[in-house]
Amino acid sequence: MDPVSVGLLVALAGGAGGEVGRQAWAGLGALVRRPLRRGEDSPGSSVVSSGEAELVRLGQAPGDSSRAQALSTALAVRAAVDEDFHARLRQWSEAAELVRTGDGGTYNTVSGGTFSGPVIQGRDVSGNSFGVPSAPSDS
């Protein structure tokens, strides 16, 4: 499993996504508080963090990306030694991605002026530039 995105953790800790974000953050809290089930043959499993301390620290300083990185690492290590946690974290991560990417809907509003060119509506568009046509002359 890929590590949980530091950006996603920072966003959720900071309250992004409104109610959906709050539910995702609470869901992660409930997940890390579940008992750690270490595989008997897991190397170093006796020193694996549940992730709860890292979660609390990030909650205290939501914008701190180093705390988010520590949580992401703790989650990845725990997922490596706890198969049940791995499966549940994957499910949580897939659902939590909706906070960052939205539900697929696009909501655009165009207002407040006169437009002399095309209006482009889209979602997740970046790295583009469009030429601006000359304004029509009044002659």
N, CA, C and O of each residue as an XYZ file, in Angstrom:
556
protein
N       0.841     -1.179      0.000
C       0.000      0.000      0.000
C       0.882      1.236      0.000
O       1.895      1.289      0.698
N       0.492      2.227     -0.784
C       1.213      3.493     -0.785
C       0.951      4.206      0.525
O      -0.123      4.062      1.110
N       1.935      4.984      0.995
C       1.712      5.755      2.219
C       0.555      6.738      2.034
O       0.274      7.189      0.924
N      -0.096      7.053      3.130
C      -1.165      8.047      3.079
C      -0.519      9.396      2.795
O       0.490      9.744      3.408
N      -1.081     10.136      1.891
C      -0.536     11.421      1.470
C      -0.417     12.399      2.639
O      -1.355     12.590      3.413
N       0.762     13.009      2.744
C       0.989     14.036      3.767
C       0.029     15.205      3.542
O      -0.520     15.753      4.497
N      -0.171     15.582      2.288
C      -1.091     16.675      1.977
C      -2.509     16.383      2.416
O      -3.203     17.264      2.924
N      -2.943     15.147      2.222
C      -4.286     14.761      2.650
C      -4.401     14.816      4.165
O      -5.400     15.301      4.696
N      -3.385     14.321      4.864
C      -3.420     14.347      6.333
C      -3.448     15.777      6.858
O      -4.196     16.079      7.788
N      -2.640     16.662      6.272
C      -2.634     18.077      6.686
C      -4.002     18.700      6.433
O      -4.529     19.429      7.273
N      -4.573     18.404      5.262
C      -5.886     18.976      4.924
C      -6.962     18.513      5.899
O      -7.758     19.317      6.383
N      -6.982     17.215      6.184
C      -8.004     16.691      7.106
C      -7.814     17.226      8.511
O      -8.783     17.598      9.173
N      -6.567     17.267      8.973
C      -6.298     17.786     10.319
C      -6.704     19.249     10.428
O      -7.119     19.706     11.493
N      -6.584     19.979      9.326
C      -6.932     21.395      9.310
C      -8.405     21.667      9.075
O      -8.814     22.827      9.044
N      -9.201     20.643      8.910
C     -10.641     20.831      8.765
C     -11.135     20.937      7.341
O     -12.274     21.350      7.119
N     -10.307     20.575      6.358
C     -10.748     20.648      4.968
C     -11.884     19.669      4.718
O     -11.977     18.619      5.354
N     -12.732     20.034      3.790
C     -13.793     19.129      3.372
C     -15.067     19.203      4.176
O     -15.980     18.405      3.964
N     -15.148     20.151      5.102
C     -16.373     20.300      5.870
C     -16.721     19.042      6.643
O     -15.855     18.428      7.265
N     -17.976     18.664      6.605
C     -18.446     17.509      7.372
C     -17.805     16.213      6.888
O     -17.481     15.348      7.702
N     -17.619     16.065      5.594
C     -16.984     14.855      5.061
C     -15.552     14.750      5.578
O     -15.100     13.663      5.938
N     -14.840     15.870      5.616
C     -13.479     15.879      6.138
C     -13.432     15.539      7.622
O     -12.557     14.799      8.070
N     -14.380     16.085      8.381
C     -14.437     15.784      9.817
C     -14.710     14.293     10.050
O     -14.143     13.680     10.954
N     -15.577     13.734      9.231
C     -15.875     12.303      9.360
C     -14.664     11.453      8.985
O     -14.396     10.433      9.621
N     -13.939     11.870      7.964
C     -12.735     11.128      7.565
C     -11.679     11.188      8.662
O     -11.043     10.178      8.963
N     -11.484     12.361      9.264
C     -10.509     12.515     10.347
C     -10.926     11.655     11.546
O     -10.089     10.980     12.145
N     -12.206     11.678     11.895
C     -12.700     10.863     13.004
C     -12.544      9.378     12.690
O     -12.214      8.586     13.572
N     -12.780      9.004     11.442
C     -12.608      7.617     11.035
C     -11.170      7.151     11.164
O     -10.913      6.013     11.557
N     -10.223      8.037     10.831
C      -8.815      7.689     10.991
C      -8.486      7.532     12.468
O      -7.740      6.629     12.849
N      -9.032      8.395     13.288
C      -8.822      8.283     14.733
C      -9.334      6.964     15.277
O      -8.661      6.311     16.075
N     -10.523      6.571     14.846
C     -11.084      5.291     15.294
C     -10.239      4.123     14.802
O     -10.068      3.129     15.508
N      -9.719      4.245     13.602
C      -8.899      3.182     13.037
C      -7.591      3.005     13.808
O      -7.211      1.876     14.119
N      -6.903      4.094     14.120
C      -5.619      3.953     14.820
C      -5.808      3.530     16.273
O      -4.880      2.997     16.881
N      -6.979      3.754     16.836
C      -7.217      3.336     18.220
C      -7.600      1.854     18.335
O      -7.679      1.317     19.440
N      -7.835      1.204     17.206
C      -8.104     -0.237     17.239
C      -6.856     -0.954     17.738
O      -5.741     -0.489     17.499
N      -7.022     -2.059     18.415
C      -5.843     -2.794     18.909
C      -4.920     -3.200     17.767
O      -5.368     -3.631     16.705
N      -3.649     -3.056     18.005
C      -2.627     -3.428     17.033
C      -2.485     -4.943     17.022
O      -2.246     -5.555     18.064
N      -2.630     -5.544     15.857
C      -2.503     -7.001     15.713
C      -1.218     -7.278     14.953
O      -1.177     -7.194     13.725
N      -0.203     -7.599     15.672
C       1.098     -7.848     15.052
C       1.168     -9.292     14.573
O       0.741    -10.215     15.267
N       1.708     -9.468     13.387
C       1.987    -10.816     12.920
C       3.136    -11.383     13.729
O       4.099    -10.674     14.022
N       3.048    -12.634     14.090
C       4.067    -13.221     14.957
C       5.441    -13.238     14.320
O       6.447    -13.193     15.028
N       5.507    -13.301     12.993
C       6.801    -13.332     12.331
C       7.206    -11.965     11.791
O       8.155    -11.870     11.012
N       6.500    -10.897     12.192
C       6.826     -9.557     11.719
C       8.075     -9.041     12.409
O       8.117     -8.947     13.636
N       9.110     -8.701     11.616
C      10.333     -8.195     12.227
C      10.093     -6.842     12.895
O       9.481     -5.954     12.302
N      10.569     -6.689     14.117
C      10.474     -5.412     14.821
C       9.070     -5.002     15.192
O       8.842     -3.837     15.516
N       8.121     -5.918     15.157
C       6.732     -5.532     15.403
C       6.498     -5.071     16.836
O       5.478     -4.447     17.127
N       7.427     -5.373     17.728
C       7.228     -4.971     19.117
C       7.418     -3.469     19.318
O       7.024     -2.933     20.354
N       8.016     -2.785     18.341
C       8.251     -1.347     18.490
C       7.403     -0.518     17.518
O       7.688      0.659     17.295
N       6.380     -1.118     16.952
C       5.531     -0.427     15.995
C       4.551      0.485     16.725
O       3.892      0.075     17.680
N       4.468      1.725     16.259
C       3.511      2.674     16.829
C       2.122      2.379     16.274
O       1.974      1.979     15.119
N       1.124      2.576     17.097
C      -0.253      2.421     16.624
C      -0.622      3.580     15.697
O      -1.534      3.456     14.879
N       0.078      4.694     15.823
C      -0.226      5.889     15.051
C      -1.027      6.905     15.844
O      -1.217      8.040     15.405
N      -1.499      6.491     17.024
C      -2.357      7.389     17.811
C      -1.599      8.621     18.297
O      -2.121      9.733     18.221
N      -0.383      8.442     18.792
C       0.386      9.595     19.278
C       0.662     10.576     18.142
O       0.588     11.790     18.332
N       0.980     10.048     16.965
C       1.251     10.909     15.803
C      -0.015     11.634     15.355
O       0.039     12.790     14.937
N      -1.147     10.952     15.446
C      -2.430     11.564     15.095
C      -2.751     12.724     16.036
O      -3.176     13.793     15.598
N      -2.545     12.502     17.320
C      -2.807     13.548     18.314
C      -1.886     14.743     18.069
O      -2.333     15.889     18.105
N      -0.608     14.478     17.821
C       0.343     15.577     17.586
C      -0.027     16.382     16.352
O       0.077     17.609     16.360
N      -0.457     15.713     15.297
C      -0.874     16.446     14.096
C      -2.140     17.251     14.386
O      -2.279     18.372     13.897
N      -3.049     16.707     15.158
C      -4.260     17.435     15.518
C      -3.976     18.695     16.309
O      -4.745     19.654     16.253
N      -2.864     18.699     17.054
C      -2.471     19.877     17.835
C      -1.835     20.956     16.969
O      -1.888     22.135     17.318
N      -1.236     20.571     15.847
C      -0.601     21.523     14.931
C      -0.930     21.079     13.502
O      -0.071     20.531     12.811
N      -2.170     21.313     13.059
C      -2.649     20.763     11.798
C      -1.843     21.148     10.553
O      -1.848     20.406      9.570
N      -1.178     22.248     10.575
C      -0.426     22.673      9.398
C       1.003     22.171      9.355
O       1.733     22.489      8.416
N       1.417     21.404     10.331
C       2.811     20.954     10.438
C       3.029     19.707      9.577
O       2.625     18.605      9.947
N       3.672     19.899      8.424
C       3.853     18.774      7.503
C       4.808     17.726      8.053
O       4.719     16.562      7.663
N       5.720     18.101      8.947
C       6.601     17.080      9.533
C       5.805     16.155     10.457
O       6.100     14.963     10.542
N       4.805     16.693     11.143
C       3.939     15.840     11.968
C       3.070     14.952     11.085
O       2.809     13.798     11.422
N       2.625     15.493      9.957
C       1.837     14.688      9.020
C       2.700     13.572      8.425
O       2.225     12.453      8.229
N       3.962     13.879      8.142
C       4.875     12.859      7.622
C       5.094     11.758      8.657
O       5.137     10.577      8.313
N       5.233     12.147      9.920
C       5.406     11.157     10.987
C       4.181     10.253     11.079
O       4.316      9.045     11.275
N       2.990     10.828     10.940
C       1.766     10.023     10.969
C       1.704      9.106      9.764
O       1.373      7.929      9.905
N       2.014      9.617      8.587
C       2.005      8.800      7.378
C       2.950      7.608      7.513
O       2.613      6.486      7.133
N       4.131      7.866      8.058
C       5.107      6.797      8.259
C       4.599      5.769      9.261
O       4.713      4.565      9.034
N       4.039      6.244     10.370
C       3.509      5.321     11.384
C       2.399      4.456     10.805
O       2.323      3.262     11.098
N       1.538      5.051      9.986
C       0.456      4.292      9.371
C       1.003      3.236      8.412
O       0.511      2.108      8.381
N       2.015      3.600      7.635
C       2.601      2.661      6.678
C       3.291      1.497      7.386
O       3.169      0.348      6.962
N       4.009      1.794      8.453
C       4.695      0.739      9.201
C       3.674     -0.191      9.843
O       3.817     -1.413      9.800
N       2.653      0.396     10.434
C       1.629     -0.448     11.067
C       0.922     -1.311     10.032
O       0.625     -2.477     10.291
N       0.654     -0.747      8.868
C      -0.008     -1.515      7.811
C       0.860     -2.684      7.351
O       0.346     -3.721      6.930
N       2.175     -2.510      7.435
C       3.089     -3.576      7.017
C       3.083     -4.761      7.979
O       3.398     -5.881      7.575
N       2.733     -4.534      9.240
C       2.782     -5.620     10.231
C       1.404     -6.076     10.707
O       1.304     -7.038     11.469
N       0.349     -5.403     10.271
C      -1.005     -5.719     10.727
C      -1.905     -5.799      9.495
O      -2.322     -4.772      8.960
N      -2.203     -7.017      9.049
C      -2.971     -7.211      7.820
C      -4.376     -6.618      7.900
O      -4.859     -6.039      6.927
N      -5.024     -6.757      9.034
C      -6.356     -6.197      9.200
C      -6.303     -4.671      9.094
O      -7.138     -4.062      8.425
N      -5.325     -4.061      9.752
C      -5.161     -2.615      9.683
C      -4.878     -2.192      8.241
O      -5.419     -1.191      7.772
N      -4.039     -2.943      7.542
C      -3.709     -2.640      6.155
C      -4.973     -2.548      5.308
O      -5.159     -1.592      4.556
N      -5.840     -3.552      5.438
C      -7.076     -3.568      4.655
C      -7.989     -2.409      5.033
O      -8.569     -1.761      4.161
N      -8.116     -2.153      6.311
C      -8.991     -1.060      6.759
C      -8.415      0.307      6.380
O      -9.164      1.219      6.030
N      -7.094      0.449      6.447
C      -6.466      1.717      6.064
C      -6.651      1.965      4.574
O      -6.880      3.101      4.159
N      -6.556      0.927      3.778
C      -6.775      1.076      2.333
C      -8.206      1.567      2.072
O      -8.413      2.476      1.269
N      -9.182      0.972      2.744
C     -10.573      1.403      2.583
C     -10.738      2.853      3.021
O     -11.382      3.649      2.339
N     -10.147      3.186      4.171
C     -10.254      4.552      4.668
C      -9.626      5.525      3.676
O     -10.199      6.571      3.372
N      -8.457      5.175      3.179
C      -7.726      6.054      2.270
C      -8.508      6.315      0.989
O      -8.558      7.447      0.506
N      -9.111      5.279      0.445
C      -9.909      5.448     -0.772
C     -11.092      6.385     -0.526
O     -11.400      7.232     -1.366
N     -11.743      6.238      0.603
C     -12.876      7.114      0.929
C     -12.401      8.533      1.222
O     -13.051      9.501      0.824
N     -11.272      8.662      1.914
C     -10.769      9.985      2.291
C     -10.299     10.782      1.089
O     -10.301     12.012      1.133
N      -9.901     10.125      0.031
C      -9.471     10.835     -1.170
C     -10.590     11.713     -1.730
O     -10.318     12.700     -2.413
N     -11.842     11.362     -1.448
C     -12.960     12.181     -1.915
C     -12.912     13.580     -1.316
O     -13.406     14.532     -1.920
N     -12.319     13.709     -0.132
C     -12.219     15.022      0.494
C     -11.340     15.919     -0.349
O     -11.643     17.095     -0.552
N     -10.246     15.354     -0.838
C      -9.309     16.150     -1.610
C      -9.795     16.366     -3.029
O      -9.672     17.470     -3.559
N     -10.350     15.330     -3.660
C     -10.705     15.437     -5.058
C     -12.167     15.793     -5.274
O     -12.574     16.075     -6.401
N     -12.951     15.785     -4.220
C     -14.375     16.044     -4.360
C     -15.082     14.789     -4.823
O     -14.456     13.746     -5.009
N     -16.353     14.888     -5.003
C     -17.133     13.713     -5.376
C     -17.247     13.551     -6.878
O     -18.013     12.716     -7.360
N     -16.487     14.344     -7.623
C     -16.554     14.261     -9.076
C     -17.379     15.377     -9.675
O     -17.345     15.589    -10.887
N     -18.112     16.085     -8.856
C     -18.923     17.173     -9.348
C     -18.091     18.421     -9.601
O     -17.053     18.632     -8.974
N     -18.553     19.221    -10.506
C     -17.901     20.483    -10.797
C     -18.939     21.574    -10.641
O     -20.024     21.498    -11.217
N     -18.607     22.577     -9.869
C     -19.521     23.685     -9.641
C     -18.817     24.962    -10.058
O     -17.811     25.351     -9.464
N     -19.346     25.607    -11.074
C     -18.738     26.817    -11.604
C     -19.765     27.935    -11.600
O     -20.957     27.713    -11.814
N     -19.278     29.131    -11.354
C     -20.129     30.307    -11.425
C     -19.408     31.349    -12.252
O     -18.244     31.656    -11.996
N     -20.082     31.883    -13.224
C     -19.532     32.956    -14.045
C     -20.477     34.134    -13.877
O     -21.654     34.052    -14.228
N     -19.954     35.232    -13.338
C     -20.818     36.388    -13.129
C     -19.978     37.649    -12.974
O     -18.751     37.589    -12.896
N     -20.642     38.763    -12.932
C     -20.005     40.016    -12.576
C     -19.220     40.713    -13.671
O     -18.201     41.335    -13.373
N     -19.636     40.639    -14.900
C     -18.902     41.375    -15.914
C     -19.358     41.065    -17.314
O     -20.325     40.337    -17.539
N     -18.629     41.643    -18.251
C     -18.872     41.402    -19.665
C     -17.741     40.533    -20.169
O     -16.571     40.827    -19.924
N     -18.072     39.489    -20.856
C     -17.060     38.556    -21.327
C     -17.019     38.592    -22.846
O     -18.055     38.528    -23.508
N     -15.819     38.694    -23.390
C     -15.690     38.758    -24.841
C     -14.941     37.545    -25.389
O     -14.376     37.595    -26.481
N     -14.943     36.499    -24.650
C     -14.266     35.285    -25.096
C     -14.950     34.067    -24.517
O     -15.929     34.177    -23.779
N     -14.433     32.927    -24.852
C     -15.064     31.703    -24.339
C     -14.857     31.554    -22.836
O     -13.867     32.025    -22.276
N     -15.795     30.901    -22.214
C     -15.686     30.547    -20.806
C     -15.515     29.038    -20.764
O     -16.314     28.296    -21.336
N     -14.471     28.590    -20.084
C     -14.195     27.166    -20.009
C     -14.495     26.703    -18.596
O     -13.986     27.262    -17.625
N     -15.320     25.686    -18.491
C     -15.642     25.119    -17.193
C     -15.036     23.731    -17.126
O     -15.109     22.955    -18.079
N     -14.435     23.431    -15.978
C     -13.803     22.128    -15.843
C     -13.458     21.839    -14.403
O     -13.777     22.602    -13.492
N     -12.801     20.721    -14.229
C     -12.409     20.282    -12.896
C     -10.960     19.848    -12.937
O     -10.530     19.202    -13.893
N     -10.191     20.202    -11.895
C      -8.803     19.782    -11.751
C      -7.968     20.123    -12.979
O      -7.238     19.278    -13.496
N      -8.076     21.349    -13.436
C      -7.314     21.808    -14.593
C      -6.153     22.640    -14.082
O      -6.338     23.540    -13.263
N      -4.952     22.337    -14.567
C      -3.798     23.124    -14.155
C      -2.769     23.156    -15.270
O      -2.795     22.323    -16.176
N      -1.867     24.118    -15.198
C      -0.775     24.210    -16.146
C      -1.184     24.679    -17.529
O      -0.463     24.430    -18.495
N      -2.296     25.337    -17.652
C      -2.761     25.827    -18.947
C      -2.738     27.342    -18.973
O      -2.866     28.000    -17.941
N      -2.574     27.879    -20.157
C      -2.720     29.324    -20.316
C      -3.498     29.558    -21.599
O      -3.370     28.810    -22.569
N      -4.286     30.581    -21.587
C      -5.125     30.888    -22.722
C      -4.890     32.329    -23.110
O      -4.772     33.206    -22.254
N      -4.825     32.564    -24.398
C      -4.655     33.934    -24.870
C      -5.936     34.714    -24.683
O      -7.030     34.155    -24.759
N      -5.806     35.980    -24.444
C      -6.959     36.849    -24.252
C      -7.155     37.640    -25.549
O      -6.248     38.363    -25.963
N      -8.317     37.518    -26.197
C      -8.534     38.258    -27.451
C      -8.639     39.753    -27.180
O      -8.984     40.185    -26.080
N      -8.346     40.494    -28.169
C      -8.463     41.954    -28.054
C      -9.917     42.334    -27.842
O     -10.825     41.684    -28.362
N     -10.124     43.377    -27.086
C     -11.477     43.883    -26.871
C     -11.982     44.488    -28.159
O     -11.220     45.118    -28.891
N     -13.261     44.306    -28.446
C     -13.808     44.890    -29.698
C     -13.723     46.408    -29.655
O     -13.958     47.029    -28.618
N     -13.389     46.984    -30.782
C     -13.290     48.455    -30.840
C     -14.670     49.042    -31.090
O     -15.539     48.390    -31.668
N     -14.861     50.283    -30.648
C     -16.146     50.960    -30.797
C     -16.182     51.839    -32.045
O     -17.045     52.713    -32.127
N     -15.294     51.653    -33.016
C     -15.268     52.544    -34.159
C     -16.227     52.228    -35.226
O     -16.279     52.930    -36.237
